[in-house]
Amino acid sequence: MQFRSDAVIPTCPFLSTSSKEVKCSKKGGVCSLRTYELSTTGEAQLDGRGSTVRTLCPARFEEGSEIYRWIGEVVLGSNVAVPIGQINFLERVPLIGAADEGTTRLPEVGRIDNVLVIPGSDPLQWCPVEIQAVYFSGPNMQLEFKTILEYKGSGVPFPSRVRRPDYRSSAPKRLMPQLQIKVPDLSRWGKKMAVVVDQDFFNAMGKMETVTDLSNCDVVWFVVRYKEGEGRVRLVRGAHVYTKLQSAVDGLIAGRATAQEKFEEKIRDKLKYRSP
């Protein structure tokens, strides 16, 4: 995590290169979260039960371009493929209320997060990439920055508010529609969708039916981990998993409809406490 004040914007260590400096785009400069516990001195210390790093900013996945080398090797069979950034994927259709379909240029909508391409390939060899971090649930992080700035102790003050990774918003509400919209057309083109998430995100999903070969899948999950050592946290490769689109959707929903009788019993319980 980097702390960013309004006066000083830190450089993003994951997007910057030796020839190009990229400034952090997040006001708080927070790349990730992990769990802490209250020490005997009243300050924050790492959770003794073990604390994994949860990715909050998609840029955190960009460390050393390792994910792109990995995806290139697995999906394209190449370690020289290069990411070229976002590409618009969907074209907007005429709106019901449009007066004249022929007079207005309709903007493109819906982008693919990144496209990996083998330079000079003919026919063109490429792979679409979606990158999904997790949102967090809880009060504005600015409250903690104020506390840190005012803290006079030698350590780190314990967080004043409770925050947690919100996988229910990130998985079925954000990532699932992206796959449902894009993967069917990509599959018709013979393309596999690469999806990058961290280990905790993947573990929060429901069990999915997997396939054993790239040729039989629609989605390839690239699950990264973080390894600590030598005073830093490094992104490392975890597992890659092949699934069909429907299995991916089932995993992202991570739930199933309750029985009708049970649901109607809940309705009756609500009615008991309804004001007349």
N, C-alpha and C positions, 0 to 999 in steps of 0.2 A: 504494500500500500504506500502511495506517495501522498503527502499532504500538500495541498495547493491553496494558497491564499489568493485574494483578488489581485494582489500586486505582483505576484510571481507565479507564472505558469510553468510547471516542470516539463521537461522533455519526456515523451513517451519512450521508454527503453525498448519497447517491443516493436514499434513501427519505425523507429529511427534507424538509419544506417550510417556508415562512415561518411557518406557523401550527401546525406539528406537528413535534416533534423525535423522531426514532427512533434508538435506540441500536444500535450494532453488535452483531450476534448471534453473531459468531465470536470465539472466545477469542483468536485471534491477530490479528484485525483485518486479515487478508490478503485483498484483493480480487482480486489478479492476480499473475502471475509473468512474468518475462522472463529472457533469458539474459544473463549477465555473463562477463567474462573478468578474469584476474589482471593488475593493472597492474604497472609497474616498481617501485612502492613497496610491493607486496604487498597492496594493497587492491583492492576491487571497482570495475570500471568497465564501462560498457555494451559489449556485444559488438560489436567492430568490423565484423563481418560483417552487422550489421543485427539488431535485436532487436524483434520484435513483442510486443505485450501479449497474454497469454493469460488469459482470464476464469476465475477460480476460484469467485467468489461470484455467484449469480444476481442479487443486489441491484445488482451493477455495471451490469447491463443497464438499470436503471431511471433512469439519468441523464436528467433533464429530461423524462421521459415520452416521449422521442422515438420509442421503438419502438412505442408505442401510437398515436401520430399516424400513423406510417407504416403500421401494420397496418390502421388504420381507413380510410385513404385507398385502400389496395390491395384489401382484402377487402370492406369495407362501403361504400366510396364516400363516406366522411364523415371530416371532420377534427375532429368534435366528440364522437366516441365516447369513453367513459370506462371505465377498468378498475375492476372491483368486487371483485377478489381471488379467492381460491380458492373453488371450489364443488365439493361432493361429487358424484361422477358415478356410481359403482357402488354398488348395494345388496348387502349380504352375503346369500348364500343360506343356508338352513338347513344345519347341519353334519350329517354322517353320524351322529356320536355324540350329537346333541341328543336329550334324552328326550322333549320335547313341543314341536313346532314352534309351537304357538299360544300358549305361555305366556311366551316371551321376546322382547323387542323387539330386533331385530337391528340393529346399528349400520351406518351407511353406510361404504363403503370405497372408496378410489381417488378422488383429487381431480384436477381440472383446475387447473393452476397459476394461471391467471387467465382471466377472461371479460371481453371488451370489449363494451360495450353502447352503442347510440345512445339517449340519454335521450328518453323520450316517444314512441318509435317504436311504431306499431301497424299491422300485427303487429310483435312484438318483433324487433328486428334486433340480432344478437349474433354474436360470433366467439370460439371457444375458443383459448387461447394456452398453449403449452408453452415453457418457458424452460430451456435446458440449458447449464450451465457445464461445465468440465472438472475432474475430480479430478486430484490430483497424486500421483505415486508417489515415495516416499522417506521418510526418517526424520522423526520428529515435528518440526514447525517450532519448538517451544519451545526446542530446542537452539540455534537461531540467535538467538533473543531473549536468551538468557543471554549468548551471545558478544557481542552488540551492547551490552548493558548494562555489560559488563565492559571493553569496548574503550576504550583511552585515546588512540587516534589521532584525526586530524582528519577522516578520510574514513569510508568504510564498510568493515568487515572483509569479506574474501572469504568466501562461504559455506563452512562446514566439511563439508557433506554434499552429495551429488548428488541433485537432485530433477528430475523431468520431468513434463510433462502426460501423463496416462494416458488416451488416447483409446479404447483397447480396453475399458476399464471403463466409460467414460462413454457411448460410443455403443451398442454391441450389448447391453451388460448393463443399462444404465439407460434410455436414451431409446427404444431399439427396442421393448421390451415395452410402454411407455406408448402408443406409436403403434398397435401391434398390438391392444391392448385397447380403445382409445377410438375410433380413427378409423372402423372399420366402422359402429358405431352412429351416430356423428356424420354420416357420409356418407349414411346412410339418412334422416337428418333434413334433408339438404341443406346441411350445414355444412362449411366448410373448416377444417382444423386449421392454425393459424399456429404455426410453430416458430422460436424465436429462438436463434441460435448466433453465435459470432464467426467471423472469417475463417479462423483456424487450425483450429478445430474442423471447419469445412466442408471445408477442404482436405485434412484427414486421412481423409475419407470416400471410399469407392469411387465411381467414375463412375456417374452415374444417368441414366436416360432421362428427359428432361423433356418437358413439354407446353407449348404456347404460350399457352394461354388459361386464365383462372381457372375457367371453367365445366367444364373437362375434368380438373381436378386433385382430389386428396384432401388434399394437404399443400402449404402454401406456406412455403418456407424464407426467413426474413428474416436475412440475413447482415450483421452489423455489423462495422465497422472502428474503429480508434482512431487519432486524429490528434493529433500532438504539436505544441505551439507555445505561446508566451507562458507558459512555465513550467508547463504542465499537459498532461494527456492527456484528450482529449475523445472521446466516443462519436459516431460519424457513421454515416449510412446507407451500406450497401454495395449488394449486389444482392438482389433477391427472385427466387426460383426456384420454378416450379410442377412438382410431380411427383405421380404416383399412389402409393398406399400401397406396393405391391410394389417399386417402384423405390426408394422411401425405405428400405425394409428392406434391399434389396440394397446400397445405399450405406452403411448403418450397419454391416452385416456386413463389408464390404470384404474379402471372401475367397470362395473356392470350394473345394469338396471336391477332394482329390487323387484321382488314379486309383487304383483298387483295387490294382493290381499294385505301384504305388509305395508305398502304405500298408503292404501286407503285407511288403515288403522292409524297412521300418522295424521291423516286428514281429520279423522274423528277426534283424536287427541287435541288437535288445534281448535276444533269447534267447541270443546269443553270450556276453553278459557277465553273464548271470544266474547267481547262485550255485547250486550243486547242492543 
